[in-house]
Amino acid sequence: MLELHIKNMVCNRCIAAVSNELNSLGLHPILVEMGVVRLEENELDEDTRSLLQVRLKGLGFELLDNNRTRLIEQIKNLIIEKIHRADTLEEKINWPKLISDKLFHEYNYMSALFSSVEGITLEQYIIRQKIEKVKELLFYDELSLGEIADRIGYSSIAHLSAQFKKITGQTPSQFKKTRAIDKNRKSLDSI
């Protein structure tokens, strides 16, 4: 069995696209989930690996080779999964403990590695992901700002509004009025 790590898989459509690509190359996936693929094959010849890399790149993905890059992608996937897939976040998630427990490395090591490669701290990345989720919920206009604050794990509307303005330059109310999705929303893999 061969395990591959793929960057930028952030949703179910990504999983479907990667699965289709693997099948079109005649590969036999056992498991395809965010960031990880397990194949029946024990190895890939150089031509197949190169072709897979090119096809994945054409879809906006990247085949990862080194352990540090894989770890960063696992950190991102964990944060995205927790923020964007959960119905509600607890107010006080202990991110260092959660990340350490799930990925089996010391948080300080992962935090330093993440910052050195990504150019932002893990904490900033988490805040940016939360703000993108807030943008999504504001755009759909189904919840009040208070309900959004509760759902995303903010202690108050004021705290959410302050972080939102700091990141986007707009208040949540201004964003809601403009609803300029093309200018203000970002894909999860570009954060």
N, C-alpha and C positions, 0 to 999 in steps of 0.2 A: 504494500500500500504506500502511495506517495502523497505527501501533504504539501499543498501549495498555499502561499499567502498572497492575497490580492488586495491592492490598495484601492480605496474609493468605493468599496461596496457598502452602501449606506441604506439600502431599502430592499423591499421584496422584488421590485422591478430589476434592480441590479443583480440579484441572485438569479432571476429568470434569464437575464441577458447572458450572464456568464455560463449558466447551465446550457443554454442553446449553443453557445460558442464551443464549449467542450464537446458536446454531442456532434456538432458539425465537423469536428476534427477527428471523430471516431474514438474519442476517449470515453472512459467509463467512470463517471463520478458516482461515488458512494454517498458523499455528503457535500452539499454546497450551502454555506451559510455566510453571514457577513464576514468578509475578510479571509475565510478559510475554505479550501476545497480539498477533499480527500478523494483520490482516484484509486481504482482497482490496480492500475499499472504500478509497477515498482519503480520505474524511472521513465524519463522522456528522452528520446534521442534529441540531438542538438537542433535538427531541422524542425521537429515538432515544437520544441520549446520556443524557438525563434518565431515560428509562425503564430503560436499562441500569444507570445508577447506582442507582436504586431497587431493581431486582431483585438486583443484586450485594450491596447493603447487606442485603437480606433474607436472603441466604445467609451473611452474615458477612464479606463482602469490601468493598473500597473502591476505586473508580476514582481513581487518582492523577493530579493535574494538574501539580504543580510539580516542577522538576528536583531540588531538594533532597530532597523526599519520596521521589522515585523512587530516588535514590542510597541513601538509608537502607534502603529496601525491598530493593534489590539486595544491600546489605551483609548484611542479615538472611538473605536467601535463600541467599547463598553460605555463611554460617556454618551454617545449618540443613542444607544439602546436604552439607557436609563432615562434620558431626558425626553426623547422623541417617541418612544414606544410605550412608556408607562402612562397609565391613565392619570395618575397623580404622583407627585414627588413628595417625600416627607420634607418637612420644613428644614430640618437640620441633618442633611445627609453628611456623614463623615466620609468625604471623598477619599482622603488618604487611606483610611482603613478599607473602604470598599475596593479601591483600585489595587492595593497591596494584597488583599485576601483573594481577589479574583485572578490576579496575574502572577502571584507568587514571587514578587520582588519587593525590595524595600522601596517605600514611597520616595525617599530622598533621591535614590538613584534614578528612578523613573522620571521624577520631576526635573532633575538636572538634565537628563538625556532629552526629554521632551523639549525643554527650553532651548537647548543647544541646537537641536535640529529644526524645530518649528519657528523659533524666533519669538515666541510668546510663552508665558508661563502656563502651566496646567490650569491654574485658577482662572486665568484670562480666557482660556479655551472653553472652560466650563461655562463661564458667564456668557460668552458669545453664543454658545449653543442654546443656553436658556433664552437669550434675547431672540434668537431665530425662532424658537418655539412660541414665544410671546407674539412675534410678528405674525406667525401663522394663525394663531388663535384670534388675534385682532382682525386679521383680514377676513376670516370667516364670520365674524360678528355674531357669534352665538352665545358668548359669555361676557359678563361684565368684567371690568378691570379687577375688581375684588375677587371674583371667581378665578380669573386667570392667575392672579397672585397666589391664591391658595393652591391651585393645581400645579404650578411650577415650583412651589416651595419657598416663596418669598414670605418674609415675616409681616410685610405690610405693603399696601399700595404705594406708599411713599418710597420704600426701598426699591421696589420694582421700577417705578417711574424714574428715580434717580439713575439707576443703572442703565435703563433704556435710553435716556437722554445722553448719558455719557458715551454710550456705544454708537448710537444712531444720529445724534445731533437733533433729534426730535422728541417731543413728549409722546407717550402712547396715544393721546387724543389727537395730536397733529398727524401722526402716522395713520390712524384710523380714518381721519377725514380725507387724506390724500389717496390712500389705498394704492399707492404707486408701486405695485408689486414688481414691475420690471426693474425699477431703480433700487428698491430697498430690500427685497428678499434675495437671499443667497442660497445656492445649493449647499447641502451639508458638507460635501467634500471640499468646498472652497473656503471654508471658515478656518 
